């Protein structure tokens, strides 16, 4: 615990922040709606913000307040438990923030955070309620030999849940290429482009699409993004958006790159598409290494419209479909130059 620091630390440029929440419905006498933001400093994890509201409150309005806080720290995805997951996800989505349900139970989150405390790697503010909740957590061994961690009867752990969630998120995060500072100021869609193209990636739940415009001076613009469950309308929308983008940028051609099943979907619409299964198999981590050079040299820009939707800058997991689509687009534009030219 750092007694000399303020309760909240301001956002800093170039820092990869993570946010965890412990949502509540706002009933009188109910649980606290808590949120916490953290970032890594070497092996240590710093808790930048701890906030919580108790008593009777409007959960929708409070979600908006927390969403504004997240955006101030460049955060576009927050994580929480399974409390009313559909309502919570919808409330955050209305604020332009993606809500992800943690794969870990709250007890498992506490157990994952134990090594950080044991190695003195968790740096906390002098927040009285948080410290009380952490100290009153109890670890018990069940008959099956498994350990569980929970608060005592009559106590609460909402601040502790949010803070330990943020600690675990930040401690397991790798630095992301897709930080806002890497791309400079928001860009506008170029008036003239040589080629416009779309990259579509599917995972087990959804399909992600990134639309790009490549100019003659070899600057690549991420123009638009979408991520939705598979549906005929999704393919229609991507195709319509790409055709419109070709018209508005006066591009010479419009090209689609996708995996084999989706190529067949575009064939039904009399639109040729190019299979890039081999590129997808390289995975996000390998593609990110190649993308790093182009991003650092300012060759990749993010248009305002792409930032206002599901933000590819804030995707982190190696299996995130939108991140893979964005990185594949960079590889197609620069590393696989002959591929896009032959496709054109």
KETORMI-574516 format. One line per field, with one value per residue (C-alpha): residue number from 1; residue in three letters; x, y, z. Coordinates in steps of 0.1 Angstrom, whole numbers. Example, Ala and Ser with C-alpha at 12.3 -4.5 7.8 and 13.67 -1.06 7.14 Angstrom:
seq: 1; 2
type: ala; ser
c1: 123; 137
c2: -45; -11
c3: 78; 71
% end
This chain:
seq: 1; 2; 3; 4; 5; 6; 7; 8; 9; 10; 11; 12; 13; 14; 15; 16; 17; 18; 19; 20; 21; 22; 23; 24; 25; 26; 27; 28; 29; 30; 31; 32; 33; 34; 35; 36; 37; 38; 39; 40; 41; 42; 43; 44; 45; 46; 47; 48; 49; 50; 51; 52; 53; 54; 55; 56; 57; 58; 59; 60; 61; 62; 63; 64; 65; 66; 67; 68; 69; 70; 71; 72; 73; 74; 75; 76; 77; 78; 79; 80; 81; 82; 83; 84; 85; 86; 87; 88; 89; 90; 91; 92; 93; 94; 95; 96; 97; 98; 99; 100; 101; 102; 103; 104; 105; 106; 107; 108; 109; 110; 111; 112; 113; 114; 115; 116; 117; 118; 119; 120; 121; 122; 123; 124; 125; 126; 127; 128; 129; 130; 131; 132; 133; 134; 135; 136; 137; 138; 139; 140; 141; 142; 143; 144; 145; 146; 147; 148; 149; 150; 151; 152; 153; 154; 155; 156; 157; 158; 159; 160; 161; 162; 163; 164; 165; 166; 167; 168; 169; 170; 171; 172; 173; 174; 175; 176; 177; 178; 179; 180; 181; 182; 183; 184; 185; 186; 187; 188; 189; 190; 191; 192; 193; 194; 195; 196; 197; 198; 199; 200; 201; 202; 203; 204; 205; 206; 207; 208; 209; 210; 211; 212; 213; 214; 215; 216; 217; 218; 219; 220; 221; 222; 223; 224; 225; 226; 227; 228; 229; 230; 231; 232; 233; 234; 235; 236; 237; 238; 239; 240; 241; 242; 243; 244; 245; 246; 247; 248; 249; 250; 251; 252; 253; 254; 255; 256; 257; 258; 259; 260; 261; 262; 263; 264; 265; 266; 267; 268; 269; 270; 271; 272; 273; 274; 275; 276; 277; 278; 279; 280; 281; 282; 283; 284; 285; 286; 287; 288; 289; 290; 291; 292; 293; 294; 295; 296; 297; 298; 299; 300; 301; 302; 303; 304; 305; 306; 307; 308; 309; 310; 311; 312; 313; 314; 315; 316; 317; 318; 319; 320; 321; 322; 323; 324; 325; 326; 327; 328; 329; 330; 331; 332; 333; 334; 335; 336; 337; 338; 339; 340; 341; 342; 343; 344
type: unk; unk; unk; unk; unk; unk; unk; unk; unk; unk; unk; unk; unk; unk; unk; unk; unk; unk; unk; unk; unk; unk; unk; unk; unk; unk; unk; unk; unk; unk; unk; unk; unk; unk; unk; unk; unk; unk; unk; unk; unk; unk; unk; unk; unk; unk; unk; unk; unk; unk; unk; unk; unk; unk; unk; unk; unk; unk; unk; unk; unk; unk; unk; unk; unk; unk; unk; unk; unk; unk; unk; unk; unk; unk; unk; unk; unk; unk; unk; unk; unk; unk; unk; unk; unk; unk; unk; unk; unk; unk; unk; unk; unk; unk; unk; unk; unk; unk; unk; unk; unk; unk; unk; unk; unk; unk; unk; unk; unk; unk; unk; unk; unk; unk; unk; unk; unk; unk; unk; unk; unk; unk; unk; unk; unk; unk; unk; unk; unk; unk; unk; unk; unk; unk; unk; unk; unk; unk; unk; unk; unk; unk; unk; unk; unk; unk; unk; unk; unk; unk; unk; unk; unk; unk; unk; unk; unk; unk; unk; unk; unk; unk; unk; unk; unk; unk; unk; unk; unk; unk; unk; unk; unk; unk; unk; unk; unk; unk; unk; unk; unk; unk; unk; unk; unk; unk; unk; unk; unk; unk; unk; unk; unk; unk; unk; unk; unk; unk; unk; unk; unk; unk; unk; unk; unk; unk; unk; unk; unk; unk; unk; unk; unk; unk; unk; unk; unk; unk; unk; unk; unk; unk; unk; unk; unk; unk; unk; unk; unk; unk; unk; unk; unk; unk; unk; unk; unk; unk; unk; unk; unk; unk; unk; unk; unk; unk; unk; unk; unk; unk; unk; unk; unk; unk; unk; unk; unk; unk; unk; unk; unk; unk; unk; unk; unk; unk; unk; unk; unk; unk; unk; unk; unk; unk; unk; unk; unk; unk; unk; unk; unk; unk; unk; unk; unk; unk; unk; unk; unk; unk; unk; unk; unk; unk; unk; unk; unk; unk; unk; unk; unk; unk; unk; unk; unk; unk; unk; unk; unk; unk; unk; unk; unk; unk; unk; unk; unk; unk; unk; unk; unk; unk; unk; unk; unk; unk; unk; unk; unk; unk; unk; unk; unk; unk; unk; unk; unk; unk; unk; unk; unk; unk; unk; unk
c1: 0; 14; 4; 21; 2; -32; -62; -64; -36; -42; -40; -7; 0; 13; 1; -20; -48; -73; -106; -126; -161; -184; -218; -249; -285; -287; -313; -314; -292; -278; -243; -218; -213; -175; -148; -111; -84; -48; -17; 17; 50; 75; 64; 44; 8; -5; -41; -48; -84; -109; -144; -177; -212; -235; -271; -299; -286; -294; -273; -276; -264; -236; -226; -224; -201; -178; -178; -166; -139; -128; -126; -104; -79; -82; -101; -127; -133; -142; -145; -168; -186; -218; -242; -271; -247; -272; -283; -247; -234; -262; -257; -220; -226; -249; -219; -196; -178; -175; -184; -167; -177; -147; -138; -128; -152; -146; -129; -106; -98; -88; -66; -49; -41; -25; 10; 9; 4; 28; 56; 47; 39; 4; 6; -26; -38; -46; -83; -98; -128; -108; -82; -109; -125; -92; -83; -116; -115; -113; -96; -111; -104; -135; -140; -129; -96; -102; -96; -122; -120; -150; -160; -173; -210; -225; -195; -190; -162; -173; -142; -119; -135; -130; -95; -83; -100; -81; -48; -53; -62; -32; -7; -16; -17; 10; 18; -5; 6; -30; -27; -42; -9; 8; -14; -13; -43; -76; -76; -103; -111; -87; -103; -82; -72; -54; -71; -99; -102; -119; -106; -130; -121; -144; -141; -165; -190; -187; -173; -151; -145; -120; -122; -90; -80; -45; -33; -6; 19; 16; -4; -29; -62; -83; -116; -143; -149; -177; -181; -214; -227; -228; -257; -265; -270; -234; -220; -244; -234; -197; -201; -223; -198; -169; -186; -195; -159; -146; -169; -161; -123; -122; -103; -92; -106; -122; -110; -122; -100; -115; -113; -127; -163; -168; -154; -182; -207; -194; -195; -232; -234; -214; -185; -151; -131; -96; -88; -61; -63; -25; -22; -47; -29; 2; -19; -20; 13; 33; 15; 19; 57; 55; 29; 51; 75; 47; 29; 60; 69; 34; 22; -10; -38; -71; -101; -126; -154; -133; -126; -162; -172; -157; -122; -94; -70; -84; -84; -58; -63; -44; -76; -96; -111; -110; -74; -65; -84; -66; -32; -39; -49; -15; 3; -17; -10; 27; 43; 23; 24; 23; -8; -29; -17; -24; -58; -65
c2: 0; 34; 59; 88; 87; 101; 78; 80; 83; 102; 84; 85; 83; 50; 30; -1; 1; -26; -23; -47; -41; -57; -46; -41; -33; -2; -15; 2; -19; -38; -45; -18; -12; -11; -5; -6; 3; -11; -12; -30; -15; -43; -72; -51; -41; -7; 0; 34; 39; 23; 36; 22; 34; 19; 23; 33; 45; 44; 16; 29; 63; 49; 27; 58; 74; 44; 42; 78; 69; 39; 60; 86; 58; 45; 14; -1; -35; -41; -74; -86; -115; -132; -108; -101; -105; -96; -64; -54; -61; -41; -11; -9; -14; 16; 36; 22; -2; -40; -60; -94; -120; -133; -170; -172; -174; -147; -172; -182; -145; -141; -172; -159; -126; -143; -145; -108; -101; -128; -113; -77; -69; -54; -17; -3; 31; 39; 31; 22; 3; -17; -27; -37; -60; -76; -83; -99; -123; -159; -189; -223; -258; -277; -315; -321; -305; -273; -239; -212; -175; -155; -127; -134; -137; -102; -86; -75; -77; -56; -32; -62; -81; -52; -46; -82; -86; -56; -70; -103; -86; -63; -90; -113; -86; -82; -48; -41; -27; -13; 16; 49; 67; 45; 59; 96; 118; 104; 104; 111; 87; 96; 112; 92; 56; 32; 0; -6; -40; -59; -87; -111; -135; -159; -175; -198; -171; -142; -128; -97; -75; -47; -23; -7; 20; 19; 52; 57; 70; 36; 47; 22; 35; 13; 28; 7; -23; -46; -77; -97; -132; -149; -139; -132; -96; -93; -103; -80; -51; -56; -58; -27; -8; -18; -7; 26; 30; 24; 51; 77; 72; 69; 36; 16; -16; -32; -66; -90; -114; -141; -177; -205; -207; -170; -169; -192; -168; -139; -162; -165; -127; -128; -111; -128; -131; -144; -172; -163; -193; -196; -160; -166; -197; -177; -162; -128; -130; -137; -111; -85; -88; -78; -51; -34; -19; -4; 10; 25; 42; 58; 39; 28; 53; 48; 67; 83; 60; 29; 43; 50; 14; -17; -4; -27; -7; -21; -58; -78; -116; -136; -152; -120; -121; -83; -80; -108; -91; -58; -74; -95; -64; -48; -79; -79; -42; -42; -77; -94; -66; -90; -107; -76; -66; -100; -99; -65
c3: 0; -10; 16; -2; -35; -43; -43; -81; -106; -138; -172; -189; -227; -240; -209; -214; -188; -178; -160; -140; -125; -99; -111; -89; -95; -73; -48; -14; 10; -19; -31; -42; -79; -80; -107; -107; -133; -132; -153; -153; -144; -151; -130; -106; -111; -100; -91; -106; -97; -72; -72; -58; -51; -25; -15; -39; -73; -110; -124; -160; -151; -130; -159; -181; -155; -153; -191; -193; -168; -190; -221; -203; -198; -233; -223; -246; -230; -193; -175; -147; -132; -143; -125; -149; -178; -205; -188; -179; -214; -230; -206; -214; -251; -251; -239; -266; -243; -247; -215; -212; -186; -168; -175; -138; -108; -82; -59; -87; -94; -57; -59; -91; -73; -43; -59; -66; -30; -18; -40; -31; -67; -61; -55; -39; -29; 8; 3; 37; 25; 0; 26; 50; 24; 15; 51; 58; 29; 40; 23; 31; 18; 8; 13; -23; -15; -35; -20; -21; -12; -1; 23; 58; 64; 68; 51; 14; -11; -40; -40; -34; -63; -87; -76; -78; -111; -124; -109; -127; -160; -159; -147; -176; -203; -228; -242; -271; -304; -307; -284; -295; -291; -317; -345; -337; -340; -354; -392; -418; -446; -475; -505; -529; -525; -547; -533; -507; -492; -464; -442; -425; -397; -379; -344; -327; -318; -343; -375; -374; -404; -410; -440; -452; -477; -491; -507; -534; -508; -491; -461; -448; -432; -410; -422; -405; -383; -373; -353; -352; -351; -385; -406; -443; -434; -422; -456; -474; -451; -456; -493; -495; -472; -494; -526; -510; -498; -533; -547; -520; -523; -561; -556; -586; -571; -541; -528; -502; -482; -460; -449; -472; -458; -461; -496; -505; -490; -512; -542; -537; -541; -573; -555; -558; -526; -519; -495; -469; -446; -445; -433; -405; -394; -386; -357; -341; -322; -354; -375; -347; -350; -387; -380; -354; -379; -401; -371; -355; -388; -390; -421; -404; -395; -377; -391; -367; -379; -370; -335; -329; -333; -318; -314; -328; -308; -276; -285; -267; -267; -292; -304; -308; -343; -348; -338; -362; -390; -384; -383; -414; -432; -424; -436; -469; -475; -468; -462; -489; -514; -544; -530; -530; -564; -579; -562; -577
% end
